[in-house]
Amino acid sequence: MEKSRYLIALDLSLNETGYAVFDRVKRYPLVDWGTIQNNHFDAKTEEGKKLQRIEMVMMTLRGSYYPADIVCEEWLANVQTSGRVNRNNGYTSAYKLGGVHGVAKKVFHDKEFIFINNKTMKRVFGGHGDSQKEDIIEKCYENKEKLVGKKAAAGFTVKNDNDADAIGLGVTHMIENGEWKV
């Protein structure tokens, strides 16, 4: 097995991290996708358990696919100066997201990380920069035969916007590199 053919795309979140694995050699590149669910852990007292679970699943993905590149949604550490202040949880969510990014960097320490701005993914994959979560999910279904092939398309499902975003991030990267033809 060639060790550099896989691309793993991650939509990082402490509660629900989406992932998508693409095989750059296959005609239908999407080979694995899903969501790492952590909602069963208490948000206030079990953050460490959430991070451990994310690390465990990422280690499994690493060992199963030997990725060449890791694509992630761009993380904005300084929420206030980025112009994207989330009044509900701004700095708290940035802190928690930083932990998940740190776990990803730990697991894939020797891999190249490609960061894609969420607006870029929405524009390239979703069709316009203001695409909503539902639009990204719909784009996944519109492209299901191109992603997994005609035979597997009937069983193709996207659980939520987290795995849909991961698929969108991976496709965006492949479009920008000429690996995916629009």
N, C-alpha and C positions, 0 to 999 in steps of 0.2 A: 504494500500500500504506500503510495506517495504521500509523504507527510505534510506537504505544503498546499494541498488542494482545497482545504476547508476554510471557510470564513464563518466566524461566529458573531452574530449581531445581538447586542444586549440593550434592552430598555430597562435600565437599572432603577429599582425601587426597593425600599425596605419591606414593604408589604406584599408586592406582586411584581417580581422581576420577570419581564418577558425575554425569551431567547429564541433565536432562529439559527439553524445551521445550514449552510449552503455548500454544496459540492461543486466546485468550479469546473469540474471535468464532465459532469453529467449533463445530459440534454435538459432534464428537468431538475434544477439545482436544489430545491428545498428538500432536505432529507430529514430534518427534525425541527420541531418547534413546540413551544409551550410556555407555561407560566410557573414560576416558583412561588407557590402560595405560602404566605406567612401570617395570614390574618388570624390564625388560631393561637398565636402567641400574644400575650398581653403587651400592648404598645408601650406602657410606662415602665414595666419591670423586666421584660424579656427581650430587649433589643439585641443583646449578645446572642441569644438563641436564634434570632432571625438571621443575624450575620453568619452564624455557624452553618445554618441550613443553606443559605445562599452559597457559601464557600463549598460545601459538600457537593451540591448539584453542579457548580462550575467545575470542580475537580473531576467529576464524572464526565462532563462534556469534554474537558481537556483530554482526559485519558481515552475517550471513545473516538475523538475526531482529530487529534493532533493539529489544531488550527494553525494557519499561517498568520492570519490577521484577526483582530478583534475590532468590531465596529460598535461604538456606543453613541448614545445621544450626548451631545455636548453638555457638560456640567458647568453651571454658572455659580462659582463659589461665592462671589460677592453679589448677592441678590439685589441689594439696594442700588448699587451703582450700575447694574446692568440694565436698569429701566424696566425690569420685570419683577417688581415687588409683589409678592403674594401676601396680601394683608392678613390672611388667615394664619399662615404659619411660616412666612418668609425665611427667617434665619434658622428656625428649628428644622424645617425641611431640608435646607441646604446642608446643615450639620449632619442630618441622618443620611442624606444622599451621598455625602462625602465618605461616610463609612462604607457604603456599598461600593462606591468607586474604588476605595482602598482595598476592599476584598478582591475586586476584579483585577486590580493591578498586582496584588499578591499572587493570585492564582495564575495569571497569564503574564508574569513578570518579564519573560523573555520574548514576548510577542509584540508586534507593532500594534499600537492602538490608533484607530482612526476615529476622530470625533466629528459627528455631523450635527449641525444645528437643527433643532426641531422644525423650524420654519423651512429650512432647506428640504428636509424629508417630506414635509407636507406639500411643498411646491413640486418637487421632482416626482415623488411617488403618488401623492394625493391629487395632483393636478393644479393646486393653487396654495399659496402660503397660509391661507386661512382655513384650510381643511379641518373639519371637526373629527373627533374620534370615530364617529360613525362612518365618515367618508373614507378613512384609512381602512377600517374593517371591510367596507364595501369594495375597495380597490383590491384587497386580498382575494376576495371572492371572484371579482372580475378577472383576475390573473391566475386563478387556481390551476387551470390546465397548463399554463406556461410554467407555473411553479412546480407542480407535482406530476403532471402528465394526465392524459385523458382517463386512463384506467383508475388512477388514484383520486381523481377530482371528485367523484361521487362521495367519497368518505372524508373529504377535506373539511375541516372545521377550524374556526378561530375562536378561542375561548372568550377573549376580551380584547380591550384596546392595548394591553401590554404585549401580548404575542403579536398582535397586528402591527404595532409600532416597531417591534424587533424585525419583523419581515420587511416592513417599509424601509427601515434603516439599511438592512442588507441589500435590498434591491436598489436603493438610492446609490449606495457605494458602487455597486456593479454597473449601474447606468453611467455614473460619472467616470468609471474606468473603462468603459466600452465592452464590459463583459456581459451586459444585458441589452438586448436590442428592444427599443420601445416600439 
